[in-house]
Amino acid sequence: MPAKRLSTAFDSVTLYGHDPDPRPDIYGKVGNSGVSVATLDDMKVLYSGFDLCDPSTSVSMTINGPAPTILAMFFNTAIDQQIDKFRADNGREPTDTEVAKIKAWVLANVRGTVQADILKEDQGQNTCIFSTEFSLKVMGDIQEYFVHHNVRNFYSVSISGYHIAEAGANPISQLAFTLANGFTYVEAYLARGMHIDDFAPNLSFFFSNGMDPEYTVLGRVARRIWAVAMRDKYGANERSQKLKYHIQTSGRSLHAQEIAFNDIRTTLQALIAIYDNCNSLHTNAYDEAITTPTEESVRRAMAIQLIINREWGLAKNENPNQGAFIIEELTELVEEAVLAEFERIAERGGVLGAMETGYQRGKIQDESLHYEMLKHTGELPIIGVNTFRNPHGDPIPESLELARSTEEEKQSQLQRLRDFHARHAHEAPAMLQRLKQAVIDNRNVFEVLMDAVRCCSLGQITQALFEVGGQYRRNM
C-alpha cells in the first residue's frame, strides 16, 4: 500500500523507554494515547502493509529520549521488508553480500524524520531519560552513522519549537530557543569532526503556529537567520543554508468551550503557514482539546489543508504577502528580538550553560503564566471562551468517541514481548554487554543499536544504557 506521509506518535510507556507491563501498579503498563513499541516485532506490525522505501512514502516519528533505539528498529524494519521482498522475488535467501547491498540501498533511500531533540525536552517538555551529555553524544553518533552510510533522505533530528510553544513560550522565545538549540547541535557535530555540509542537510525544524502576529513571519525569520549563519559563520554550501521546517497548528489554542470554533483558528493558522512557505504542515483536529482525534475530526482537519491548497486562489502564488509593509516590518522586528534573545543566552554560557540555571524553562513558565493571566482576565479575548460566550451554555455532545486500545490489542502486544524475550533469551545478555562496552569505549553507540534491536527490547536497552550513560536528573 503506497502512502504519502505517515506520522507516528508514541505512548508514554514508549516515550520513557519502558517495555509494557500488564500490572497496573507498574509504571511501564500498556498505554493508550499513541503507539506502544517495545520490540522490532512491534515495529514490523506497526508498518506492515506500507513500503517504507517507496519514494512517495515519508515517516515522521515523534520520539525523543529513546529515539536512537526506536530509529534503529525503524531502519531494521525497512531493511527486513526489502529482504522479504528479495526472498519473494528470487525464491531463496540472499547471500551476505546481497544483504549488505540491500541494507546500503535502504539506508540511502528511506525517507522521514525522527524528532530526537533532547534540548527542547529539557527546556519545554519532560521525556528526557538519559543524561543530557550522553543524549547529545548519541545524537552525534546517529548523525555520524548517517554520514558514513549515505543516509541522505532522512532527518536525524527535528529541532522542535512546537513543544516549547505548547509549554507556554511566546513566538519570539519559541523561535530564539529553537534556533539556538539548532546551532548547539551544529557546534556539537563540528566538534566531532564532521563537515558542515555532510550533516546540515539532515537537520530539520518544527514550529508551532498560533494566533499572534509574529507567527506570520516566523518561517521567513528562521530561514534568514539560519542561512546567514550557515553561510557567513560556517562556510556552508547552498543546500546546507536552506532551513527546512514543519508547522503544526497550535494545540494550546484549542479549547473545550465552543469546540467547533477550533477549526476556525486552525484554518487561519494553516493559512499563514502556507503563505510563509512551510515545507510541511499538520492541522490539529478540533476535538484534540478533550480526546484523541476521531476519524471524522481528522478528516475535517485534513480538509482545511486541502481546501487552502486546492481551492484558495491566493495560496497558488508563492509568498503572496511579500512586499506588504506589515510583513516586512514584522520580519525586521522579530529578527531583532530573536537576536537579542541570542545575546541573553550567550551571556549565560550558551544553550547548555543557560539550561544549567534553568533559564529557558523559567522564561517559558513566566510567559505561560502571563498568557493564562491575560486569558483569565479577558485582556486576551478568545471568542466563545472568555468573551462572546454562548448564552445557552456549552452544549454537551450526545456521544463522544474516545480512541482506546482494546484488551485484545493490549494482550497481543504483551504476548509479542514475551515471545521476543523468549526467542532471544540466549543472545540478549551478550548483546547488552556489547552495547554497554561501546559506551564505555566511547564508540558509536548507534552502530551497535542497529544490531541490538534485533534481539533486545526497548526496556532492556534503556536499562543497559542507564547503567553506563547516566539517567536524567533535572537541575533545580
C-alpha positions as CSV (number, residue, x, y, z in Angstrom):
1,M,0.0,0.0,0.0
2,P,1.7,3.2,-1.1
3,A,1.5,6.2,1.3
4,K,2.4,9.8,1.0
5,R,3.0,10.7,4.7
6,L,2.9,8.7,7.8
7,S,3.1,10.4,11.2
8,T,3.7,8.2,14.3
9,A,3.0,9.4,17.9
10,F,4.1,7.0,20.6
11,D,2.5,6.4,24.0
12,S,4.1,7.4,27.3
13,V,5.4,3.9,28.0
14,T,7.5,4.1,24.9
15,L,8.4,7.7,25.3
16,Y,10.1,6.9,28.6
17,G,11.9,3.8,27.2
18,H,9.9,1.1,29.0
19,D,8.5,-2.2,28.0
20,P,4.8,-2.6,28.6
21,D,3.7,-4.5,31.7
22,P,0.2,-5.9,32.4
23,R,0.3,-4.9,36.1
24,P,-1.5,-1.6,36.7
25,D,0.9,-0.7,39.6
26,I,3.9,-0.8,37.4
27,Y,4.9,2.3,35.5
28,G,5.6,0.5,32.3
29,K,2.0,-0.6,31.7
30,V,0.3,-0.7,28.3
31,G,-0.6,2.8,27.3
32,N,-3.4,4.2,25.3
33,S,-2.5,7.6,23.8
34,G,-0.2,6.8,21.0
35,V,1.5,3.7,19.7
36,S,3.4,1.4,22.0
37,V,6.6,-0.1,20.5
38,A,8.8,-2.3,22.7
39,T,10.4,-4.7,20.1
40,L,11.4,-5.0,16.5
41,D,8.4,-7.2,16.1
42,D,6.1,-4.4,17.3
43,M,7.7,-2.0,14.7
44,K,7.1,-4.5,11.9
45,V,3.4,-4.9,12.9
46,L,3.1,-1.1,13.1
47,Y,4.3,-0.6,9.5
48,S,3.0,-3.8,7.9
49,G,1.4,-3.1,4.6
50,F,3.5,0.0,4.0
51,D,6.5,0.0,1.7
52,L,8.9,2.2,3.8
53,C,11.3,2.6,0.8
54,D,8.6,3.7,-1.7
55,P,9.9,7.2,-2.8
56,S,6.4,8.6,-2.1
57,T,6.5,7.5,1.5
58,S,7.9,9.5,4.3
59,V,7.6,8.6,8.0
60,S,7.7,11.1,10.9
61,M,8.3,9.7,14.4
62,T,7.6,11.8,17.5
63,I,10.1,10.3,19.9
64,N,12.9,11.9,21.9
65,G,14.5,10.2,24.9
66,P,14.7,6.6,23.4
67,A,14.8,7.9,19.8
68,P,18.1,6.2,18.9
69,T,16.6,2.7,19.8
70,I,13.3,3.4,18.0
71,L,15.1,4.7,14.9
72,A,17.3,1.6,14.9
73,M,14.1,-0.5,15.0
74,F,12.6,1.5,12.1
75,F,15.7,1.1,9.9
76,N,15.8,-2.6,10.6
77,T,12.1,-2.9,9.7
78,A,12.7,-1.2,6.4
79,I,15.7,-3.4,5.7
80,D,13.8,-6.6,6.6
81,Q,11.0,-5.5,4.3
82,Q,13.4,-5.4,1.3
83,I,15.0,-8.7,2.3
84,D,11.5,-10.3,2.4
85,K,10.8,-8.8,-1.0
86,F,14.1,-10.4,-2.3
87,R,13.0,-13.8,-1.0
88,A,9.6,-13.5,-2.6
89,D,11.1,-12.4,-6.0
90,N,14.0,-14.9,-6.1
91,G,12.7,-17.9,-4.1
92,R,15.9,-18.1,-2.0
93,E,17.8,-16.4,0.9
94,P,20.1,-13.5,-0.1
95,T,23.8,-14.0,0.4
96,D,25.7,-11.9,2.9
97,T,26.9,-9.7,0.0
98,E,23.4,-9.2,-1.2
99,V,22.1,-8.4,2.3
100,A,24.8,-5.8,2.6
101,K,23.7,-4.3,-0.7
102,I,20.1,-4.3,0.3
103,K,21.0,-2.6,3.6
104,A,23.0,0.1,1.8
105,W,20.2,0.7,-0.7
106,V,17.6,1.0,2.1
107,L,19.6,3.5,4.1
108,A,20.2,5.6,1.0
109,N,16.5,5.6,0.0
110,V,14.3,5.6,3.2
111,R,12.6,8.9,3.8
112,G,11.4,10.5,7.0
113,T,12.2,12.3,10.3
114,V,12.9,11.3,13.8
115,Q,12.4,14.1,16.4
116,A,15.2,13.2,18.8
117,D,15.6,16.7,20.1
118,I,16.8,16.3,23.6
119,L,17.5,20.0,24.3
120,K,13.8,21.1,23.9
121,E,12.9,18.1,26.1
122,D,14.8,19.7,29.0
123,Q,13.6,23.2,28.2
124,G,9.9,22.6,27.4
125,Q,8.8,19.0,27.7
126,N,9.6,16.1,30.1
127,T,10.6,12.9,28.3
128,C,14.4,13.2,29.0
129,I,15.5,9.8,30.2
130,F,19.3,9.8,29.8
131,S,21.8,12.5,31.0
132,T,21.9,15.5,28.6
133,E,25.6,14.9,27.9
134,F,25.0,11.2,26.9
135,S,22.0,12.1,24.8
136,L,24.0,14.7,22.8
137,K,26.7,12.1,22.4
138,V,24.3,9.5,20.9
139,M,22.6,12.2,18.7
140,G,26.1,12.8,17.3
141,D,26.6,9.0,16.8
142,I,23.3,8.9,14.8
143,Q,24.4,11.7,12.5
144,E,27.9,10.2,12.1
145,Y,26.2,6.9,11.1
146,F,24.1,8.9,8.6
147,V,27.3,10.4,7.1
148,H,29.2,7.1,6.9
149,H,26.2,5.1,5.4
150,N,25.0,7.8,3.0
151,V,21.6,8.4,4.7
152,R,20.6,11.5,2.8
153,N,16.8,11.4,2.7
154,F,16.2,11.1,6.4
155,Y,16.4,13.9,9.0
156,S,18.4,12.8,12.1
157,V,16.7,15.4,14.3
158,S,13.6,17.6,14.2
159,I,14.7,20.7,16.2
160,S,11.4,21.4,17.8
161,G,10.0,24.7,18.9
162,Y,6.5,23.3,18.9
163,H,6.7,21.8,22.4
164,I,8.5,25.0,23.7
165,A,5.4,27.0,22.5
166,E,3.0,24.4,23.9
167,A,4.7,24.7,27.3
168,G,3.9,28.4,27.2
169,A,6.6,30.3,25.3
170,N,5.6,33.3,23.2
171,P,6.6,33.2,19.5
172,I,9.8,35.1,20.0
173,S,11.1,32.7,22.7
174,Q,10.0,29.7,20.7
175,L,12.0,30.8,17.7
176,A,15.0,32.0,19.6
177,F,15.3,28.9,21.8
178,T,14.8,26.6,18.8
179,L,17.4,28.2,16.5
180,A,19.8,28.5,19.4
181,N,19.3,24.7,20.0
182,G,20.0,24.1,16.3
183,F,23.3,26.0,16.4
184,T,24.2,24.0,19.5
185,Y,23.8,20.8,17.6
186,V,25.9,22.2,14.8
187,E,28.7,23.1,17.2
188,A,28.5,19.6,18.8
189,Y,28.7,17.8,15.4
190,L,31.5,20.0,14.2
191,A,33.4,19.2,17.4
192,R,33.0,15.5,16.5
193,G,35.0,16.2,13.3
194,M,32.0,16.2,10.9
195,H,31.9,18.6,8.0
196,I,29.1,21.1,8.0
197,D,27.8,20.1,4.5
198,D,27.8,16.4,5.5
199,F,25.2,16.9,8.3
200,A,23.4,20.2,7.9
201,P,21.0,18.9,5.2
202,N,19.9,16.2,7.7
203,L,18.7,18.8,10.2
204,S,15.1,19.9,10.2
205,F,12.9,22.2,12.3
206,F,9.4,22.1,13.7
207,F,7.5,25.1,14.8
208,S,4.0,25.9,16.2
209,N,1.8,28.5,14.6
210,G,-0.5,30.3,17.0
211,M,-2.7,33.4,16.7
212,D,-0.1,36.1,17.5
213,P,1.0,38.4,14.6
214,E,4.7,37.2,14.9
215,Y,3.7,33.8,13.7
216,T,3.0,35.3,10.3
217,V,6.8,35.8,9.7
218,L,8.2,33.0,11.9
219,G,9.4,30.9,9.0
220,R,11.0,33.7,6.9
221,V,12.9,35.0,10.0
222,A,14.1,31.5,10.8
223,R,15.3,30.9,7.3
224,R,17.0,34.3,7.1
225,I,18.9,33.9,10.4
226,W,19.9,30.2,9.6
227,A,21.0,31.0,6.1
228,V,23.2,33.9,7.1
229,A,24.8,32.0,9.9
230,M,25.4,28.9,7.8
231,R,27.0,31.0,5.0
232,D,29.0,33.5,7.0
233,K,29.9,31.7,10.2
234,Y,30.2,28.1,9.0
235,G,31.0,28.5,5.3
236,A,28.2,26.0,4.4
237,N,27.1,25.4,0.8
238,E,23.7,26.5,-0.6
239,R,21.9,23.3,0.3
240,S,23.0,23.5,3.9
241,Q,21.8,27.1,4.1
242,K,18.3,26.1,3.3
243,L,16.3,25.6,6.5
244,K,13.5,23.0,6.2
245,Y,10.6,23.3,8.6
246,H,7.3,21.7,9.5
247,I,4.4,23.6,11.0
248,Q,1.8,22.2,13.4
249,T,-1.2,24.4,14.2
250,S,-1.3,25.4,17.9
251,G,-2.6,22.8,20.3
252,R,-2.7,25.4,23.1
253,S,-5.2,27.5,21.0
254,L,-7.7,24.6,21.1
255,H,-10.5,24.9,23.7
256,A,-13.1,22.6,25.1
257,Q,-15.6,25.5,25.1
258,E,-17.4,26.1,21.8
259,I,-15.3,23.3,20.5
260,A,-16.5,23.7,16.9
261,F,-14.7,27.1,16.8
262,N,-11.3,25.4,17.0
263,D,-11.4,24.6,13.2
264,I,-11.7,28.3,12.5
265,R,-8.5,29.1,14.5
266,T,-6.7,26.1,12.9
267,T,-7.7,27.3,9.4
268,L,-6.2,30.8,10.0
269,Q,-3.0,29.2,11.4
270,A,-2.7,26.9,8.5
271,L,-3.2,29.8,6.1
272,I,-0.3,31.8,7.4
273,A,1.9,28.7,7.4
274,I,1.2,28.1,3.8
275,Y,1.7,31.8,2.9
276,D,5.0,31.6,4.7
277,N,6.0,28.6,2.6
278,C,6.4,25.9,5.3
279,N,7.8,22.6,3.9
280,S,5.1,20.5,5.6
281,L,2.0,21.1,7.7
282,H,-0.1,19.4,10.3
283,T,-3.5,20.7,11.1
284,N,-4.9,19.8,14.5
285,A,-8.3,18.2,14.9
286,Y,-10.9,20.3,16.6
287,D,-11.6,17.7,19.4
288,E,-7.9,17.3,20.5
289,A,-8.7,19.7,23.4
290,I,-10.5,16.8,25.0
291,T,-9.6,13.5,23.4
292,T,-7.5,11.6,20.8
293,P,-8.9,12.8,17.5
294,T,-11.7,10.8,15.9
295,E,-11.8,9.8,12.2
296,E,-14.4,12.5,11.5
297,S,-12.4,15.3,13.1
298,V,-9.1,14.2,11.4
299,R,-10.9,14.3,8.0
300,R,-12.1,17.8,8.8
301,A,-8.5,18.9,9.8
302,M,-7.2,17.4,6.6
303,A,-9.9,19.3,4.6
304,I,-8.5,22.6,5.9
305,Q,-5.2,21.9,4.2
306,L,-6.8,20.6,1.0
307,I,-9.2,23.5,0.6
308,I,-6.4,26.1,1.1
309,N,-4.1,24.3,-1.3
310,R,-6.6,23.2,-4.0
311,E,-9.3,25.9,-3.8
312,W,-8.0,29.1,-2.3
313,G,-6.7,31.1,-5.2
314,L,-4.2,33.3,-3.4
315,A,-2.4,30.3,-2.0
316,K,-1.5,29.2,-5.5
317,N,1.0,32.1,-5.5
318,E,4.3,31.8,-3.6
319,N,4.9,34.4,-0.9
320,P,1.6,36.3,-1.5
321,N,2.4,38.6,1.4
322,Q,5.8,39.5,0.1
323,G,6.3,43.3,0.0
324,A,3.5,44.2,2.3
325,F,4.6,46.8,4.8
326,I,3.3,44.9,7.8
327,I,5.1,41.7,6.8
328,E,8.4,43.4,6.1
329,E,8.2,45.4,9.3
330,L,7.3,42.3,11.4
331,T,10.2,40.4,9.8
332,E,12.7,43.1,11.0
333,L,11.2,43.4,14.4
334,V,11.0,39.6,15.1
335,E,14.5,39.1,13.8
336,E,15.8,41.8,16.1
337,A,14.0,40.3,19.1
338,V,15.4,36.9,18.3
339,L,19.0,38.1,18.0
340,A,18.5,40.0,21.4
341,E,17.5,36.7,22.9
342,F,20.6,35.0,21.5
343,E,22.7,37.6,23.4
344,R,20.9,36.8,26.7
345,I,21.6,33.1,26.1
346,A,25.2,33.8,25.2
347,E,25.6,35.8,28.5
348,R,24.6,32.7,30.4
349,G,27.2,30.5,28.7
350,G,25.3,29.4,25.6
351,V,22.4,27.0,25.4
352,L,23.9,24.3,27.7
353,G,25.1,26.9,30.3
354,A,21.6,28.6,30.3
355,M,20.0,25.2,30.8
356,E,22.1,24.6,33.9
357,T,20.5,27.6,35.5
358,G,17.0,26.7,34.2
359,Y,16.9,29.9,32.2
360,Q,14.9,28.6,29.2
361,R,12.5,26.7,31.3
362,G,11.9,29.6,33.7
363,K,11.3,32.0,30.9
364,I,8.8,29.6,29.2
365,Q,7.0,29.2,32.6
366,D,6.8,33.0,33.1
367,E,5.4,33.5,29.6
368,S,2.9,30.7,30.1
369,L,1.7,32.3,33.3
370,H,1.4,35.7,31.6
371,Y,-0.7,34.1,28.8
372,E,-3.0,32.4,31.3
373,M,-3.4,35.6,33.3
374,L,-4.4,37.5,30.1
375,K,-6.8,34.8,29.2
376,H,-8.5,34.7,32.6
377,T,-8.8,38.4,33.0
378,G,-10.2,38.7,29.5
379,E,-7.4,41.1,28.3
380,L,-6.7,38.4,25.6
381,P,-10.1,37.9,24.0
382,I,-10.8,34.3,23.0
383,I,-14.2,34.0,21.3
384,G,-16.5,31.5,23.0
385,V,-14.1,31.0,25.9
386,N,-13.8,34.3,27.8
387,T,-15.9,36.6,25.6
388,F,-19.0,36.2,23.4
389,R,-19.8,33.1,25.4
390,N,-22.8,31.0,24.2
391,P,-25.8,32.4,26.1
392,H,-27.2,28.9,26.1
393,G,-24.1,27.4,27.7
394,D,-21.7,25.0,26.2
395,P,-23.6,22.2,24.5
396,I,-22.7,18.7,25.7
397,P,-22.1,16.2,22.9
398,E,-24.7,13.4,22.8
399,S,-21.9,10.9,22.4
400,L,-18.1,11.3,22.5
401,E,-15.9,8.8,20.7
402,L,-12.7,8.1,22.7
403,A,-9.9,6.3,20.9
404,R,-8.7,3.5,23.2
405,S,-6.8,0.2,22.8
406,T,-8.9,-2.9,23.1
407,E,-8.0,-5.5,25.6
408,E,-7.2,-7.8,22.7
409,E,-4.7,-5.3,21.3
410,K,-3.0,-4.9,24.6
411,Q,-2.7,-8.7,25.2
412,S,-1.4,-9.1,21.6
413,Q,1.5,-6.7,22.3
414,L,2.3,-8.3,25.7
415,Q,2.4,-11.7,24.1
416,R,4.7,-10.4,21.3
417,L,7.0,-9.1,24.0
418,R,7.0,-12.4,25.9
419,D,7.7,-14.3,22.7
420,F,10.5,-11.9,21.7
421,H,12.2,-12.2,25.1
422,A,12.0,-16.0,25.0
423,R,13.2,-16.2,21.4
424,H,16.3,-14.1,22.2
425,A,17.0,-15.1,25.8
426,H,20.4,-16.6,25.0
427,E,21.8,-13.9,22.8
428,A,20.4,-10.7,24.5
429,P,22.8,-10.7,27.5
430,A,25.9,-10.7,25.3
431,M,24.5,-8.0,23.1
432,L,23.6,-5.8,26.0
433,Q,27.1,-6.2,27.3
434,R,28.5,-5.3,23.9
435,L,26.2,-2.2,23.9
436,K,27.5,-1.1,27.3
437,Q,31.1,-1.7,26.3
438,A,30.6,0.6,23.3
439,V,29.5,3.4,25.6
440,I,32.5,2.8,27.9
441,D,34.9,2.7,25.0
442,N,33.3,5.9,23.5
443,R,32.5,4.1,20.3
444,N,29.5,4.8,18.0
445,V,26.5,3.6,20.1
446,F,24.0,3.8,17.2
447,E,26.1,1.4,15.2
448,V,25.7,-1.2,17.9
449,L,22.0,-0.3,18.4
450,M,21.3,-1.3,14.8
451,D,22.3,-4.9,15.9
452,A,21.0,-4.7,19.4
453,V,17.3,-4.1,18.5
454,R,17.3,-7.4,16.6
455,C,17.5,-9.3,19.9
456,C,16.8,-6.9,22.8
457,S,13.7,-5.0,23.7
458,L,13.4,-1.3,24.3
459,G,13.2,-1.7,28.1
460,Q,16.3,-3.9,28.1
461,I,18.3,-1.4,26.0
462,T,17.2,1.6,28.1
463,Q,18.2,-0.1,31.4
464,A,21.6,-1.1,29.9
465,L,22.2,2.5,28.8
466,F,21.1,3.8,32.2
467,E,24.0,1.9,33.8
468,V,26.7,3.4,31.6
469,G,25.2,6.6,30.2
470,G,23.6,8.0,33.2
471,Q,19.9,8.7,34.0
472,Y,18.4,12.2,33.5
473,R,18.2,14.4,36.6
474,R,16.8,17.9,36.3
475,N,18.9,20.8,37.6
476,M,16.9,22.6,40.3
